[in-house]
Amino acid sequence: MGVVHCCFTFHSLKLAALPYFSKTLTCRLTPYHPRPLFPLLVRSLSASAVQTAVTAAATDDNKAVKPQWKAAIDFKWIRDNKESVAVNIKNRNSIANLELVLELYEKLLNVQKEVEKLRAERNAVANKMKGKLEPSERQKLIEEGKNLKEELVTLEEDLLKLTDELQQEAQSIPNMTHPDVPLGGEDSSIVRKMVGRPAEFSFAVKDHVQLGKELDLFDFDAAAEVSGSKFYYLKNEAVLLEMGLVNWAVSEAMKRGFTPLTTPEIVRSSVVEKCGFQPRGTNTQVYSIENSDQCLIGTAEIPVGGIHMDSILSDSSLPLKYVAFSHCFRTEAGAAGAATRGLYRVHQFSKVEMFILCRPDESDSYHQELIEIEEQLFSSLGFHFKTLDMATEDLGAPAYRKFDVEAWMPGLGRYGEISSASNCTDYQSRRLGIRYRPESSHSSSSPKKGKNAAPTQFVHTLNATACAVPRMIVCLLENFQQEDGSVIIPEPLRPFMGGLQIIKPKHLQN
C-alpha cells in the first residue's frame, strides 16, 4: 500500500523577481522539519466542524490560504502490517515515527466510538421528544439533549485535531518497497544492464563547457548577469539541438502509444504535496511564489499527475499513457564543484516526461516497459550507459522501485544520471484522489451500476524521463566530439534538426 511523503534535505535560495511575476520567487535555507498538512476528514466529522475549520483557515486575508485536501492513507493496513512497515522505514533510513502514528490512530478510533455513542444517545433523546410527555419530563430531556450536544461538539473538535495530527505524522511514512530492491545507500544500487562501451579518443578530450565555448553554443556569463548562477543561454546549433531532442523524444513516445501534452508550469502547492514533494518545507527543491499558493514545477510529473485529480476513471480507459513537454525549475541547492559545472546541474531546463496511470496488477510490467523505452532511446543515439536498480535509501518516499540511467560523459570523466523511471504504486493516487472502477472481464452482461457496482480502487502511477535536455546535450557533445573541434549529430536526431549532420567550429564552416 502506498503511503506518504519523502523528507528531502535540500538547501535553497532567493531568486530575483522574474518579469512574469510581480512577486518574488523564494525558497528558504533551513533544515527540514515535518510540517502540518491538511486533515483527513473522516466520516464522523460533522459538516459544521469541517466548515468551521475551513472558515478559520481563511480569516487572514493577508496570508495565502492553501486548499484543504486529504490523503486516503490506509491506517488499518499500516496497523495490521506494523512489522513490515517498521522494517521498510528502517531500510529507507526514514525519520517516520510509526509508533506515534499507531498511537494517534488508536486514540482517533476511541474518540470516534465516543462520538458515535453520543450521537446514538442524542438520537434516542430526540425520538423520546416526539411522544407525549409531561412538561417536567420534556424539560429534563431538553437539558439532556443540550448536554449531549455540548459534549459532542467538544469531541468533534478533539477528533478534528487528532485527525490533523495523525495525517501530519503519517505523511512521513514512505511507500512500501519492491522485494527485489537492494538494501542500503546509493553505492548499494545494482547494475541492471550495461550498454555499449566508453568512446575512445586519439586526442585530448574536452568537456561540454569548453566545446560549447569554442562552438559558440552557450553563454553562461550573460545568463549569470541576467538571472544568476546555474542559468544559461543556448545559442546557434544548441538551440536546434534542444528543439530536435524534444521533438525526437515526443515522436518516439507517441510511436509507443503515448498521448502528447504540454503542461502548466505553475501549479498549486497542494498538487506538489500530493505528488510527494515539499513545496514550502525548509530545504526544498521547489521554487514557491511568495504570498500565493503556487509553485514552479520541478518536473511535468506534477501537472500530469494532477490532470485526473479527484476522478474515477473507467476501467476501459486504462492504461493512460502521457508524454509531456515542460520547462522545469529546481533550486539545486547544495550542488557545487567541477562535477556539476556547465549544463549538468541547472535551475531551469527543458524535459520530456512519460507518465502512466494503470491498474494495480499491471504497474510492474509498465515499469519494465518504461525503462526499456529509455534504454532503446539512449541506445539509438549511441550512448554508453548503465541502468541501475536503485537501493532503498535512494528511492525517495513515493517510489516503490526506481531505475536510474547513468550515461558515460567523457569530458567529465564519469557517469552522470540522465534519466530515471519510478513505479509509485498508489502513493500519489491516494493523495490525488485518482480511482478507477474495475469491470469484470468474465461477464458478458453490462457493467453493474449504482449499489451493485464494483468498489473503486486507486490506480497506480509511474513516471520516467524520456529526455532531460541539458544532460543529453552534455552527452552528445562530449561523446561525439571530433579532433578538429566539431561534433557529429547522431543520425536519429538529424531529421529533427533540418538535416544537420555536424556542428562545426565557425572557422571550418566556409
N, C-alpha and C positions, 0 to 999 in steps of 0.2 A: 504494500500500500504506500502511495506516495504522500509524504507529508513534509511540509515546511521548508525552511529557508536557510540560505547559506550565510555565514558570518564572514564577510570579506574583511581584510585588513589592508586597506589601501590608504595612501595619502591623497591630498587634493590641493587645489589651488584656486585662486580667484582669476577668472578670465575677464579681460577687458570687455566692456559692453560692445556687442556687435550692432551694426546698423539696423539689423532686422528687429531688434528688441529695444524697448525704452527702459528696460530694467536689466541689471547686471546678472550674468550667469555666474553662479557661485558654487563652490564646493569647499568643504571645510577640512581642517588639518588636525584632527584629534583622534584618539583611539576609539575603536568601535565599542559601543555598548548596546545590547538589545534595547529597542525602544517600543513603546506600546503600539500595537496595531489595533485595528478596529474589531469589536467583539463579534463572535459567532452568536447570532441572535436566536437562541433556542426557542422551540415552540411554546414553552411555558411562559415566556415573557409576554406581558400584555402589550397591546398596541400603544397604550398611553405611556408605558415605561419607555418603549422604543422612541416614541415621538419626543418625550422629554429629553432623552439623551441627544437626539439629533438637534433639537432646538438649542440646548445648552451649548453644543459644539459650535453653533452658528452665531452666537451672540456677539462675538467680537468682529466687527466689520473690518477692522484693520489687519486682521490676520487671514492667511489663506486657509480655507476650510477644506479638508480632504474628504472625499465621499466615503460613507460607511460601506464596508464590504466584509464578507465573511469567507473564510476558508473552510471547506467542508471536511475538516480533519476527522478521521475515524478514531476517536479516542478509545472506544471499546476495543478496537483491534489492537491499538497500542498497549492497552492494559492486558489483553489476553495473550499478547506476544512480547511481554516485558523483557524476557531474557534475550530474545533475538534483537530487539530494538536496542537494548543496552550494549550488546556486542557490536552492533553496527555503529553506534555513536562512538564507541572506543576506537574502532577500526578507522573511522574517518577523522579522528582527532578533533571531534566536535566538542563545543562547550555546552551543549544542551544538558539541562538538568531534568532527567527523566523522572527522578523521584518526586520532584516538586510538581511536575505535570500530573503525575498519577495522584498525588495528594490533593491537588486542586480539583481534579476530576471527581474524586470521591466526595469532596465537600460539595461540589456542584450537584451531584446526584442526590445527596442528602437534602440539600435545600430544595431541589425540585420536588422531592417527595413531600416535604413540608408544605410547599406551595400547593401541590395537588390535594393534600389533605385539607388545607384551609379552604380551598375552592369548593371541595365537596361539602364541607360544613356550612359554608356560606350559601350554597345551593339548597341545602336541606332547610336552612332557616328561611330562605326565600319561598320555598314550597309551603312551609307551615303558615307563612303570612297570607297565603292565598285563601286559607279557610276562615271560618267564622271564629273569632277569638274575643275573649274578654279584653277590655282596654288595658288592664294591668299586664295580661299575658302578651298582648301585642307590643306594649312598650318595652317589655323585657326582651322580646325578640328583636325589636329595633336596636336596642342597646347592644345586644349580642352581635347583630349584623354589622353595626358600626365598629365594634372592637375587632371583628374578623377582618373587616376591610382595612383597618389601620395596620394590623399585623401582616396582612397580605402585601400592602404597599411596601412595608419595610423589608419583607423577604424578597420581593421582586427587585428592589434596589440592590440587596445583597447578591441576588442571582446575577444581575447585570454586571456588578463589579467582579464577581467570580469568573463569569464568562470572559470578560475582558482580560483578566489576569491569566486565565488558562490559555486563551488564544495567543497572548503575548509570549508566554513561556514555550508553548508548543511550536511556535514559529521557528525555533532554533533546532528542532529535531530534523535531521536530514532525511532524504529519501532512503529507502532500503537499497541494498546493493546486489547486483548480479553475482551469483555464486562463483563465477569464473574470474571476477576482478581480483588482481593481485593485491595483497595487503602491503601497506606502507606508504612512503612518500614517493615523489616523482622518480627517484632513482630505482624504485622497485617496479616501475612500469615494464611491461613485457613487449618485445618486438613481435608484432603480429605478422608483418610482411616487410621484406626489403626489396625494393625495385631499382634496377639499374646499378650503375657504378659511378663513382665520382668522375667528373670530367677531368681529362688530363691535358695539361698545357705545356708547351715548349718555351713559354715566355713568362715573364713576371706577371702574376695575376693582379688585377686591380679590383678594388671593391666598387660597389654601385655608386658610392658618393663621388669617387674620382672619375668613374666612367660618365656619370651624369654631368659632371662639371665640364669634362672635355668634349662631350657631345652636345652640350648646351640643352640639357633636358630638365634640370631642376633649378630652382632658386630658393635656397633655404634662408639666405641672409635677408632678402627683401621681405619674405614671409615673417621672419622673426621681428622685423621692424613694424610690420603691419598688424600682426596677430599675436606674436610671442613665440617662444621656442617650441619646437616639435610641430610647427606648421610648415607648409611648403607650397611653392608654385610648381606645377608641371608645365613644361614648355615643349614646343615643336613636336617631334615624334612621340614623346612621352604622353602627350595628350591623345594622340591616335592610339597609343598602346593601351591606355586606360579604357577608352571607349571600345576598342577592339576586344579587350579581355571581358568587359561587361557583356557585350553583345554575344560573344562566343559562349560564355558560361550560361547565359539565359537561353540561348538557342539550343545548347546541348541538353539542358534540363528539360526544355519543352519537348524535345525528341523522346524523352523518357516519361512523358505524361504529366509534367508539372505545369500548373497554371501560372503565367507570369503576373507579377504585381509590382507596382511602385507604392511605397507606403508613406504615411505621415512620418515626419522626423521629429516632431514634438508630440509627446503623449502625456497622459495624466500620470501622476506619481503612483496612484493606486494600481495602474496596469503594470508599471515597472515592478512594484512589490509583488504582484500576483505571479509574475514570471520568475520571481526568485532573486531579485536584485534589491539593494538598499539605496533608494534614491536620495534619501535625506539623512541616513545614518552617517556618523562621522567616518572618515577614511573611505569614502565611497569612490567608485569609478565613474559615477554618473554626474553629469552637469545638470543641476537643477536651476530653474528660472526663479529668481528671488521674488518673493511676495506673490507667488502663484502656486497652483498645484500641478505644474507641468515640468517636464524634463526633456532634454535632448536624448535621443535613443543611442545606445551603445551597440545595438545590433537590430536588424529587421525582425529577429525572432520576437521582439516585444510587440510591435504593432501587428504583426501577422498573427501572433497568439491571441490578440485582442479582437480580431475580426469576428469570431464566433462566440465572444464572451456572453455568458448568460443565455445560451441557446441549447435547444435539444435537437440534435441532428438526426436525420433519417438514417437508418441502417444502410439503405441502398446508396447513400451519398458517400459512404466511406470506402476507401481512404480518400481524404482530401490532401492533395499534394500542391504546394505552392513554391514558386521560386521568386524571390523578392529582391529587387534592387533598392538600395538606400545609401545615403551617406550615414556614417556612424561617428559618434563623438565620445571620446573616453579621456579621463583625466590622465591616465597612465602615470600616476604619481609614484614616486619612489624609483622610477626607472632611470638609470644613468649609466654612463660608461660607454666604451667603444662598441660593446656588443649591441647597443640599442641606438646607435647613431644613424643619421640619414632617415630613410623611409621605414626602417624596421619597426620603430615604435613611435607613433604619432598621435596627435589629438583628434584629427579628423581624417576620414578615409572613406573610399567607396567600397562597397561589399555586395556580393550576390549570395543570398542565403536560401537554403532549401528548408522547408518546414512541412511536416506531415502530421495529420490527425488521423488516428486509426483505431480499430478495435483492440482491446487489451491483449488478446491472444496473438495478434499479428505484429506487435511492436518489435519483438526481437528480430523477426525476418526483415522488417523495413529498416531496422538499424543496420543490418548487414548490407541491404541494398544501398543505403546512403553512403557507407564507407566504400563500397565497390564503385559507385559513381565517382566519388572523389578520386579514387585510385586510377580509374580509367581516364579521367580528365587530366590528371597530372602526368600520367604515363604518356598520353598522346602528345604532350608538349616536350617530352624527352627529359623530364626531371629525374634526378636520382633522389629517392626519398625512402623513409621508413614509416610504417604505420605502427602506432603504439596502443596497447590496451592499457589505459591509464590506471594507476594504483588508487587505492581507496582515499588517501589523503589529498589527492589531486583532482577529485571528481567535481567538487563544488556540490552544494546541498541538493540542487534539483536533479542531477544526473544519477540514474540507476546504473548506467555504464557509459563510458566515453572513450572513443578512439581519437587519437591525435595523429595528424600527418606532419612530419618534420622533413623538410627538404634540405639538401646539401647546398650551402651557399659558399662557394669557393673563396670569394673576396673576403667574407667574414671569417672563413676558416672553421666553420661549424655548421651543424644542423640547426635550422630555425623552424618554428611552428608556422605552418601556412594554412592549416585547416583543422577542424575538429568535427566530430559527429556524436551527438548525445541522444540517448533514449531517456526521457524524463518521466516515463510511465504516466501515472495520473497525478504527479506532483503539481504541475501547472494547471491542469484541467480542474482539479478540486478547488483551486483558488479563482480561476477564471469562470467557473460555472459552466463548463462545456461537457454536455452529456450526449448520449445517443440512446435510442430505444431499439433494442435488438428485435429482429424479426426471425421467426422460426423458418429455417431452410427446409424443414421436413414436412411442412404443411402446405397443401395446395390451396387452402382457404385464404380469404382476405385477412390481412393483419388485424388483430383484435384491437379495439379502441375502448376508451373510457376506463371503467374499473377493471375490465378484463385485459387491458393492455399489459404487455411485459414491463417490468420495472426498468427505469432508465439506469444506465451505467455511465461512468466517466470514461471519456476517450483517453487514449494515450497520445502524448505529443513527442515529436522528435525534431531535432534541428541539426543542420550540417552546413558548413561553409563550402560553397562552390568556388568562390573566388574572392579573396581579400586582396584588393588591387595593389596596394603598396608592396606587400611582401612578394606578390607574384612578379612585380617589376624588378625587385631585388634579385629574385631567382633567374629571371630571364636575362638581365644584363650581365650578371656575374657568370652564369653557366655558358652563355653563348657569345662571349666576347672573343674577338679575334686579335691577332698580333698587331694589326695596323690600327687598332683602336675602335674598329667597327663592331657592331653586334648583329648577329643573324636573328631574324624573326622566325620562330617555329612555324612550320607550314600550316597547321590548323588555324593560326591567327591571321594569316595573310589575307584571306577573303574579307575579313572584318576590318582591315586596315588599308583598303583601297589597293590591295595587291602589293604593298610594300614588303620587300624581302630582306632588306638590310638597312640598319641605321648607320650612316657613315659620318665620320668627322667632317666638318664643313670644308676643310681643305681638300677632301677627296671627292666631293660631290660634283665637281665640274669636270 
